[in-house]
Amino acid sequence: MAVKLYIVYYSMYGHVEKLAEEIKKGAASVEGVEAKLWQVPETLQEEVLGKMSAPPKSDVPLITPNELSEGDGFVFGFPTRFGMMAAQFKAFLDATGGLWKAQSLAGKPAGIFYSTGSQGGGQETTALTAITQLVHHGMIFVPIGYTFGAGMFEMEQVKGGSPYGAGTYAGDGSRQPSELELQQAFHQGKYLAPSQRSLRSCIMLISYIDIYYILNYTEILL
C-alpha cells in the first residue's frame, strides 16, 4: 500500500505553490509514495484579493480539516506575515480542534516550507513559530537539516530556505523561485518521503508486536 504524503499549502501570489509542485515531484520520485497537492481555503474576499493584485487560484483541490487524518505524512507550506505563517493557513489549523481532541495526527511526520518578502523577513522564524502547531497535534517535525549539501552554503546568489525547510524570496512579487530554490524544494520532497514510509513501517511493526504479545499473554491467562 502506498504511503500518502499530503503537501498542504496556502499561496497568494504563486511562490509557495511553485515550491509545492517541486516538493511533490521529489516525493513522487520515491517508490511507494503517493504525493498529493492540497490548498487550504482562502479567507479574504475577492474584492480584497483584487485590490492586492492576487492572481486567481489554481485548480488544486481544497482540503478540509478532517481530510488531514487520511494522510500518512505532511509538508505544510505558507508565505510569511510578520515572521509567522499567513492567517489563511493559521485559520485552517485553528479548525483542526476535532483532530487534536482525537489525536488523529499524533505520531505522523511533517515538514515545513515557506516564502518571505525579504532576506530578513522570517526565513527561520516562520518555520520556528509553526512548529508549535505540530507539537500540539503530537506530530513529528522532520527538518531537512543540511542534507541539501553545497546548496545550503550558497553565497554567490540570493537563496531562500534554511535547515527548517525549503524557502524562497518573493520580493515585491515579481521575483520567482530560483532554480536552486526549486532544487531544494525537490530535495525536501525526496528526503521526507522515505521518512514517511519508514515511520509507517515501524508503527505497523510495533502494532504487530503488540498484537503478538497480547495474544500470547491472553493464552497464558487462559
Backbone as CSV, one residue per row, in Angstrom:
resi,resn,N_x,N_y,N_z,CA_x,CA_y,CA_z,C_x,C_y,C_z
1,MET,0.832,-1.191,0.000,0.000,0.000,0.000,0.872,1.249,0.000
2,ALA,0.577,2.169,-0.882,1.375,3.391,-0.995,1.181,4.287,0.216
3,VAL,2.254,4.943,0.605,2.198,5.917,1.687,1.681,7.233,1.124
4,LYS,0.722,7.839,1.802,0.123,9.091,1.330,0.818,10.291,1.961
5,LEU,1.493,11.060,1.117,2.135,12.290,1.572,1.320,13.471,1.080
6,TYR,0.742,14.221,1.990,-0.070,15.378,1.632,0.771,16.654,1.705
7,ILE,0.823,17.365,0.596,1.520,18.647,0.538,0.446,19.720,0.595
8,VAL,0.290,20.318,1.756,-0.810,21.240,2.027,-0.251,22.651,2.138
9,TYR,-0.832,23.580,1.368,-0.234,24.914,1.339,-1.262,26.015,1.111
10,TYR,-0.811,27.230,1.407,-1.544,28.434,1.018,-0.579,29.291,0.210
11,SER,-1.054,29.786,-0.931,-0.206,30.623,-1.781,-1.045,31.745,-2.365
12,MET,-0.660,32.987,-2.081,-1.412,34.115,-2.599,-0.948,34.518,-3.998
13,TYR,0.376,34.554,-4.195,0.909,35.015,-5.475,1.591,33.922,-6.299
14,GLY,1.573,32.690,-5.787,2.095,31.570,-6.564,3.481,31.090,-6.197
15,HIS,4.195,31.812,-5.344,5.557,31.411,-4.988,5.575,30.112,-4.188
16,VAL,4.733,30.034,-3.191,4.658,28.823,-2.376,4.159,27.650,-3.214
17,GLU,3.239,27.921,-4.116,2.708,26.855,-4.965,3.790,26.246,-5.848
18,LYS,4.691,27.070,-6.352,5.775,26.546,-7.193,6.698,25.637,-6.387
19,LEU,6.955,26.014,-5.147,7.746,25.135,-4.287,6.999,23.833,-4.019
20,ALA,5.695,23.938,-3.801,4.877,22.760,-3.528,4.926,21.769,-4.688
21,GLU,4.890,22.293,-5.900,4.928,21.433,-7.079,6.243,20.673,-7.163
22,GLU,7.341,21.334,-6.796,8.644,20.666,-6.819,8.765,19.645,-5.696
23,ILE,8.205,19.961,-4.550,8.218,19.005,-3.438,7.449,17.744,-3.833
24,LYS,6.334,17.946,-4.519,5.560,16.787,-4.985,6.380,15.934,-5.943
25,LYS,7.098,16.578,-6.876,7.923,15.832,-7.822,8.991,15.023,-7.093
26,GLY,9.606,15.655,-6.088,10.636,14.955,-5.325,10.076,13.766,-4.573
27,ALA,8.923,13.954,-3.936,8.303,12.863,-3.180,7.842,11.740,-4.102
28,ALA,7.290,12.131,-5.258,6.773,11.137,-6.207,7.886,10.306,-6.828
29,SER,9.131,10.797,-6.742,10.256,10.050,-7.313,10.669,8.882,-6.425
30,VAL,10.090,8.818,-5.227,10.387,7.736,-4.290,9.338,6.640,-4.434
31,GLU,9.790,5.430,-4.648,8.871,4.301,-4.848,8.011,4.074,-3.604
32,GLY,6.752,3.830,-3.833,5.848,3.521,-2.738,5.263,4.733,-2.051
33,VAL,5.459,5.918,-2.643,4.931,7.146,-2.054,3.950,7.808,-3.017
34,GLU,2.781,8.108,-2.527,1.755,8.812,-3.307,1.649,10.236,-2.790
35,ALA,2.168,11.190,-3.556,2.169,12.597,-3.132,0.979,13.323,-3.746
36,LYS,0.320,14.133,-2.937,-0.848,14.864,-3.417,-0.825,16.302,-2.929
37,LEU,-1.150,17.230,-3.843,-1.209,18.647,-3.501,-2.598,19.033,-3.009
38,TRP,-2.631,19.873,-1.973,-3.877,20.406,-1.442,-3.684,21.896,-1.125
39,GLN,-4.734,22.679,-1.329,-4.734,24.066,-0.893,-5.657,24.220,0.304
40,VAL,-5.342,25.163,1.171,-6.273,25.496,2.255,-7.184,26.617,1.740
41,PRO,-8.369,26.750,2.285,-9.324,27.765,1.808,-8.829,29.204,1.995
42,GLU,-9.223,30.054,1.075,-8.937,31.482,1.173,-9.903,32.103,2.179
43,THR,-9.427,33.075,2.934,-10.280,33.752,3.907,-10.620,35.180,3.492
44,LEU,-9.908,35.703,2.496,-10.173,37.071,2.042,-11.227,37.089,0.940
45,GLN,-11.988,38.150,0.859,-12.996,38.292,-0.181,-12.328,38.617,-1.521
46,GLU,-13.011,38.278,-2.597,-12.470,38.505,-3.931,-12.144,39.976,-4.164
47,GLU,-12.962,40.843,-3.625,-12.731,42.277,-3.793,-11.392,42.688,-3.183
48,VAL,-11.112,42.149,-2.019,-9.848,42.459,-1.340,-8.676,41.884,-2.112
49,LEU,-8.820,40.627,-2.571,-7.757,39.992,-3.337,-7.462,40.760,-4.619
50,GLY,-8.518,41.294,-5.215,-8.350,42.087,-6.432,-7.534,43.341,-6.177
51,LYS,-7.795,43.996,-5.062,-7.051,45.199,-4.720,-5.591,44.878,-4.395
52,MET,-5.351,43.633,-3.998,-3.983,43.208,-3.687,-3.286,42.629,-4.909
53,SER,-3.986,42.676,-6.065,-3.448,42.158,-7.345,-3.085,40.676,-7.255
54,ALA,-3.832,39.930,-6.446,-3.594,38.495,-6.326,-4.191,37.771,-7.526
55,PRO,-3.447,36.899,-8.181,-3.974,36.160,-9.331,-5.005,35.120,-8.896
56,PRO,-5.804,34.601,-9.822,-6.781,33.555,-9.483,-6.071,32.314,-8.945
57,LYS,-6.738,31.588,-8.097,-6.185,30.356,-7.545,-6.139,29.268,-8.616
58,SER,-5.233,28.335,-8.462,-5.122,27.211,-9.386,-6.246,26.211,-9.109
59,ASP,-6.272,25.135,-9.881,-7.328,24.134,-9.719,-6.944,23.025,-8.737
60,VAL,-5.879,23.235,-7.973,-5.517,22.272,-6.931,-6.659,22.222,-5.924
61,PRO,-7.129,21.034,-5.551,-8.300,20.929,-4.671,-8.083,21.519,-3.279
62,LEU,-9.194,21.979,-2.690,-9.169,22.489,-1.323,-9.308,21.316,-0.363
63,ILE,-8.604,21.406,0.741,-8.667,20.346,1.738,-9.507,20.791,2.925
64,THR,-10.189,19.861,3.537,-10.939,20.132,4.765,-10.126,19.591,5.939
65,PRO,-10.325,20.119,7.123,-9.560,19.626,8.277,-9.646,18.114,8.462
66,ASN,-10.826,17.547,8.313,-10.984,16.112,8.534,-10.212,15.271,7.532
67,GLU,-9.972,15.811,6.336,-9.233,15.061,5.322,-7.761,14.917,5.679
68,LEU,-7.277,15.743,6.588,-5.878,15.615,7.015,-5.605,14.241,7.614
69,SER,-6.581,13.706,8.326,-6.380,12.428,9.010,-6.123,11.282,8.042
70,GLU,-6.429,11.470,6.769,-6.226,10.415,5.769,-4.784,10.345,5.286
71,GLY,-3.994,11.383,5.564,-2.605,11.396,5.136,-1.706,10.668,6.129
72,ASP,-0.618,10.082,5.608,0.351,9.412,6.475,1.456,10.369,6.914
73,GLY,1.637,11.436,6.141,2.652,12.428,6.454,2.342,13.703,5.692
74,PHE,3.001,14.797,6.074,2.641,16.092,5.508,3.857,16.986,5.274
75,VAL,3.679,17.906,4.326,4.595,19.024,4.177,3.701,20.251,4.066
76,PHE,3.818,21.143,5.024,2.972,22.329,5.086,3.726,23.552,4.573
77,GLY,3.066,24.320,3.681,3.716,25.488,3.108,2.865,26.741,3.186
78,PHE,3.512,27.883,3.390,2.782,29.149,3.509,3.736,30.326,3.368
79,PRO,3.208,31.470,2.961,4.007,32.702,2.974,4.052,33.237,4.397
80,THR,4.982,34.141,4.658,5.085,34.717,5.996,4.288,36.005,6.105
81,ARG,3.827,36.266,7.304,3.199,37.539,7.645,3.801,37.979,8.976
82,PHE,4.690,38.960,8.925,5.370,39.439,10.128,6.095,38.324,10.878
83,GLY,6.780,37.483,10.124,7.599,36.436,10.738,6.867,35.181,11.150
84,MET,5.581,35.064,10.799,4.811,33.870,11.126,3.988,33.453,9.906
85,MET,3.365,32.278,9.974,2.563,31.801,8.856,1.404,32.749,8.572
86,ALA,0.985,32.785,7.310,-0.147,33.620,6.899,-1.412,33.204,7.640
87,ALA,-2.293,34.177,7.864,-3.520,33.935,8.628,-4.403,32.875,7.983
88,GLN,-4.370,32.765,6.658,-5.198,31.773,5.986,-4.841,30.352,6.443
89,PHE,-3.540,30.098,6.564,-3.134,28.755,6.992,-3.398,28.562,8.480
90,LYS,-3.190,29.621,9.245,-3.460,29.531,10.688,-4.940,29.290,10.934
91,ALA,-5.802,29.920,10.136,-7.245,29.714,10.282,-7.608,28.257,10.007
92,PHE,-6.932,27.675,9.015,-7.179,26.266,8.702,-6.771,25.381,9.875
93,LEU,-5.597,25.643,10.437,-5.147,24.838,11.569,-6.025,25.054,12.792
94,ASP,-6.553,26.265,12.937,-7.447,26.546,14.063,-8.725,25.709,13.988
95,ALA,-9.034,25.221,12.800,-10.251,24.423,12.612,-10.001,22.929,12.809
96,THR,-8.792,22.561,13.250,-8.463,21.137,13.420,-8.628,20.681,14.869
97,GLY,-9.445,21.402,15.634,-9.651,21.038,17.035,-10.158,19.623,17.228
98,GLY,-11.019,19.179,16.319,-11.545,17.818,16.427,-10.447,16.780,16.260
99,LEU,-9.521,17.041,15.336,-8.397,16.120,15.132,-7.482,16.125,16.350
100,TRP,-7.301,17.318,16.935,-6.474,17.420,18.133,-7.091,16.630,19.288
101,LYS,-8.398,16.771,19.459,-9.074,16.083,20.554,-8.923,14.573,20.427
102,ALA,-8.996,14.090,19.196,-8.874,12.649,18.956,-7.427,12.218,18.755
103,GLN,-6.523,13.202,18.707,-5.100,12.940,18.430,-4.932,12.127,17.139
104,SER,-5.699,12.512,16.138,-5.686,11.804,14.858,-4.392,11.995,14.075
105,LEU,-3.653,13.057,14.380,-2.413,13.335,13.660,-1.179,12.979,14.481
106,ALA,-1.368,12.520,15.682,-0.253,12.207,16.571,0.646,11.129,15.962
107,GLY,1.949,11.381,16.025,2.910,10.406,15.523,3.198,10.500,14.046
108,LYS,2.478,11.379,13.338,2.683,11.493,11.900,3.758,12.555,11.607
109,PRO,4.676,12.267,10.680,5.749,13.208,10.371,5.277,14.368,9.508
110,ALA,5.935,15.517,9.682,5.567,16.706,8.909,6.778,17.602,8.695
111,GLY,6.839,18.193,7.498,7.876,19.166,7.177,7.227,20.512,6.891
112,ILE,8.056,21.540,6.716,7.566,22.903,6.513,8.355,23.582,5.401
113,PHE,7.669,24.373,4.558,8.343,25.225,3.577,7.619,26.558,3.525
114,TYR,8.244,27.588,2.950,7.709,28.937,3.117,8.273,29.920,2.095
115,SER,7.678,31.086,2.086,8.122,32.196,1.229,8.095,33.470,2.057
116,THR,9.120,34.310,1.887,9.146,35.596,2.576,9.432,36.707,1.570
117,GLY,9.137,37.924,1.972,9.324,39.048,1.065,10.752,39.534,0.974
118,SER,11.546,39.268,2.021,12.920,39.758,2.033,13.812,38.802,2.811
119,GLN,15.109,39.049,2.773,16.054,38.157,3.449,15.911,38.207,4.961
120,GLY,15.422,39.314,5.483,15.200,39.419,6.920,13.744,39.267,7.284
121,GLY,12.971,38.683,6.379,11.525,38.631,6.564,10.961,37.427,7.258
122,GLY,11.817,36.533,7.767,11.280,35.402,8.520,11.565,34.025,7.957
123,GLN,12.694,33.841,7.256,13.011,32.526,6.693,13.137,31.449,7.769
124,GLU,13.544,31.826,8.966,13.626,30.847,10.051,12.479,30.993,11.058
125,THR,12.117,32.238,11.384,11.070,32.411,12.396,9.711,31.893,11.922
126,THR,9.457,31.975,10.625,8.177,31.484,10.102,8.050,29.987,10.351
127,ALA,9.143,29.258,10.121,9.132,27.817,10.376,9.139,27.531,11.868
128,LEU,9.962,28.277,12.592,10.102,28.034,14.023,8.778,28.220,14.760
129,THR,8.049,29.287,14.437,6.778,29.540,15.116,5.681,28.579,14.662
130,ALA,5.879,27.956,13.500,4.885,26.995,13.004,5.001,25.645,13.703
131,ILE,6.156,25.376,14.264,6.375,24.081,14.904,5.423,23.871,16.087
132,THR,5.006,24.961,16.722,4.075,24.818,17.855,2.789,24.119,17.429
133,GLN,2.361,24.361,16.203,1.140,23.721,15.707,1.323,22.204,15.620
134,LEU,2.496,21.789,15.180,2.784,20.358,15.060,2.872,19.715,16.438
135,VAL,3.506,20.415,17.365,3.702,19.880,18.712,2.375,19.585,19.409
136,HIS,1.436,20.505,19.299,0.151,20.309,19.980,-0.650,19.159,19.373
137,HIS,-0.357,18.839,18.126,-1.014,17.687,17.495,-0.219,16.398,17.714
138,GLY,0.949,16.520,18.341,1.753,15.325,18.581,2.463,14.836,17.336
139,MET,2.610,15.723,16.346,3.263,15.337,15.098,4.784,15.384,15.249
140,ILE,5.482,14.738,14.342,6.939,14.669,14.381,7.515,15.592,13.311
141,PHE,8.189,16.643,13.729,8.770,17.592,12.779,10.020,16.993,12.142
142,VAL,10.054,17.010,10.812,11.198,16.475,10.067,11.833,17.608,9.256
143,PRO,12.906,18.214,9.756,13.587,19.275,9.002,14.505,18.663,7.965
144,ILE,14.993,19.478,7.040,15.937,18.940,6.053,17.373,19.061,6.546
145,GLY,17.578,19.819,7.637,18.932,19.974,8.142,19.846,20.547,7.065
146,TYR,21.009,19.939,6.916,21.948,20.369,5.870,22.126,19.279,4.819
147,THR,21.083,18.473,4.651,21.148,17.358,3.703,21.166,17.802,2.243
148,PHE,20.885,19.075,2.002,20.921,19.602,0.627,22.355,19.851,0.172
149,GLY,23.308,19.629,1.062,24.716,19.714,0.712,25.202,21.122,0.423
150,ALA,25.970,21.261,-0.659,26.597,22.536,-1.001,25.571,23.637,-1.222
151,GLY,24.366,23.269,-1.632,23.322,24.259,-1.875,22.949,25.038,-0.631
152,MET,23.213,24.450,0.548,22.897,25.136,1.802,23.891,26.258,2.099
153,PHE,25.043,26.201,1.461,26.107,27.161,1.751,26.326,28.148,0.604
154,GLU,25.387,28.212,-0.329,25.499,29.107,-1.478,25.599,30.567,-1.014
155,MET,26.622,31.268,-1.502,26.828,32.659,-1.111,26.873,33.606,-2.305
156,GLU,26.882,33.069,-3.499,27.019,33.896,-4.694,25.684,34.397,-5.223
157,GLN,24.600,33.804,-4.798,23.279,34.232,-5.245,22.301,34.214,-4.084
158,VAL,21.248,35.000,-4.230,20.213,35.034,-3.194,19.468,33.706,-3.196
159,LYS,19.332,33.096,-2.024,18.646,31.805,-1.933,17.861,31.714,-0.637
160,GLY,16.599,31.365,-0.749,15.776,31.153,0.422,15.973,29.757,0.978
161,GLY,15.268,29.461,2.050,15.374,28.148,2.671,16.332,28.157,3.835
162,SER,16.256,27.123,4.652,17.094,27.001,5.845,17.062,25.536,6.269
163,PRO,17.769,25.186,7.338,17.690,23.803,7.820,16.267,23.373,8.180
164,TYR,15.374,24.343,8.394,13.980,24.018,8.723,13.233,23.466,7.509
165,GLY,13.558,23.978,6.320,12.847,23.536,5.121,13.135,24.430,3.932
166,ALA,12.577,24.081,2.798,12.777,24.854,1.572,12.081,26.203,1.671
167,GLY,12.632,27.196,0.983,12.028,28.520,1.021,12.427,29.348,-0.185
168,THR,11.742,30.450,-0.359,12.054,31.356,-1.461,11.792,32.788,-1.024
169,TYR,12.331,33.730,-1.814,12.087,35.149,-1.580,11.175,35.667,-2.683
170,ALA,10.121,36.361,-2.294,9.178,36.889,-3.272,9.491,38.332,-3.656
171,GLY,10.202,39.053,-2.781,10.466,40.455,-3.058,9.157,41.224,-3.159
172,ASP,9.036,42.010,-4.215,7.786,42.759,-4.434,6.751,41.908,-5.165
173,GLY,7.059,40.666,-5.340,6.156,39.738,-6.028,6.641,39.359,-7.413
174,SER,7.523,40.157,-7.963,7.997,39.894,-9.319,9.072,38.803,-9.358
175,ARG,9.801,38.644,-8.253,10.822,37.604,-8.213,10.154,36.236,-8.071
176,GLN,10.629,35.288,-8.858,10.117,33.927,-8.799,11.178,33.005,-8.196
177,PRO,10.784,31.857,-7.679,11.766,30.933,-7.106,12.883,30.627,-8.096
178,SER,14.113,30.698,-7.616,15.265,30.428,-8.473,15.408,28.925,-8.710
179,GLU,16.252,28.572,-9.645,16.481,27.165,-9.939,17.022,26.443,-8.714
180,LEU,17.899,27.104,-7.971,18.466,26.491,-6.775,17.399,26.296,-5.698
181,GLU,16.502,27.256,-5.567,15.418,27.127,-4.588,14.470,25.996,-4.977
182,LEU,14.222,25.850,-6.265,13.361,24.759,-6.734,14.035,23.406,-6.515
183,GLN,15.341,23.373,-6.703,16.083,22.134,-6.460,16.022,21.741,-4.991
184,GLN,16.092,22.744,-4.124,15.998,22.469,-2.692,14.609,21.939,-2.333
185,ALA,13.584,22.479,-2.966,12.222,22.005,-2.726,12.072,20.554,-3.188
186,PHE,12.614,20.249,-4.366,12.587,18.876,-4.876,13.293,17.952,-3.884
187,HIS,14.432,18.416,-3.385,15.199,17.629,-2.418,14.381,17.375,-1.154
188,GLN,13.671,18.395,-0.692,12.876,18.223,0.526,11.829,17.130,0.339
189,GLY,11.148,17.139,-0.805,10.154,16.104,-1.063,10.772,14.723,-1.113
190,LYS,11.909,14.623,-1.786,12.597,13.332,-1.922,13.168,12.869,-0.597
191,TYR,13.596,13.817,0.219,14.191,13.490,1.516,13.136,13.072,2.535
192,LEU,12.000,13.772,2.530,10.961,13.496,3.523,10.180,12.223,3.220
193,ALA,9.997,11.932,1.932,9.150,10.801,1.558,9.571,9.482,2.205
194,PRO,10.865,9.117,2.182,11.247,7.852,2.818,10.964,7.824,4.316
195,SER,11.044,8.985,4.970,10.785,9.021,6.415,9.331,8.679,6.705
196,GLN,8.428,9.123,5.814,7.021,8.788,5.997,6.825,7.274,5.897
197,ARG,7.501,6.700,4.884,7.354,5.267,4.650,7.981,4.458,5.778
198,SER,9.182,4.879,6.215,9.884,4.162,7.281,9.113,4.227,8.587
199,LEU,8.602,5.407,8.914,7.865,5.570,10.161,6.595,4.731,10.154
200,ARG,5.924,4.720,9.011,4.699,3.921,8.924,5.026,2.441,9.096
201,SER,6.135,1.985,8.516,6.535,0.587,8.641,6.837,0.245,10.096
202,CYS,7.513,1.189,10.798,7.836,0.974,12.209,6.575,0.868,13.052
203,ILE,5.616,1.768,12.766,4.363,1.765,13.516,3.610,0.452,13.287
204,MET,3.600,-0.013,12.029,2.931,-1.279,11.722,3.629,-2.441,12.427
205,LEU,4.969,-2.400,12.465,5.726,-3.464,13.122,5.428,-3.478,14.607
206,ILE,5.422,-2.293,15.229,5.118,-2.195,16.657,3.708,-2.716,16.940
207,SER,2.778,-2.396,16.033,1.394,-2.861,16.199,1.332,-4.389,16.150
208,TYR,2.065,-4.971,15.202,2.085,-6.435,15.089,2.692,-7.064,16.336
209,ILE,3.766,-6.440,16.860,4.408,-6.959,18.068,3.454,-6.867,19.254
210,ASP,2.741,-5.738,19.352,1.776,-5.569,20.439,0.701,-6.642,20.379
211,ILE,0.187,-6.875,19.161,-0.858,-7.884,18.989,-0.330,-9.267,19.371
212,TYR,0.918,-9.543,18.963,1.524,-10.848,19.262,1.605,-11.078,20.769
213,TYR,2.097,-10.063,21.490,2.245,-10.216,22.935,0.901,-10.253,23.645
214,ILE,-0.050,-9.484,23.134,-1.387,-9.500,23.739,-2.015,-10.888,23.605
215,LEU,-1.893,-11.458,22.401,-2.462,-12.795,22.170,-1.782,-13.835,23.042
216,ASN,-0.457,-13.750,23.135,0.269,-14.736,23.928,-0.004,-14.568,25.413
217,TYR,-0.127,-13.307,25.855,-0.432,-13.057,27.257,-1.820,-13.568,27.604
218,THR,-2.748,-13.437,26.647,-4.118,-13.932,26.835,-4.104,-15.441,26.979
219,GLU,-3.295,-16.115,26.182,-3.197,-17.572,26.251,-2.666,-18.019,27.615
220,ILE,-1.697,-17.261,28.131,-1.118,-17.600,29.439,-2.193,-17.473,30.533
221,LEU,-2.979,-16.410,30.452,-4.039,-16.196,31.444,-5.092,-17.293,31.386
222,LEU,-5.365,-17.758,30.138,-6.366,-18.803,29.991,-5.809,-20.160,30.426
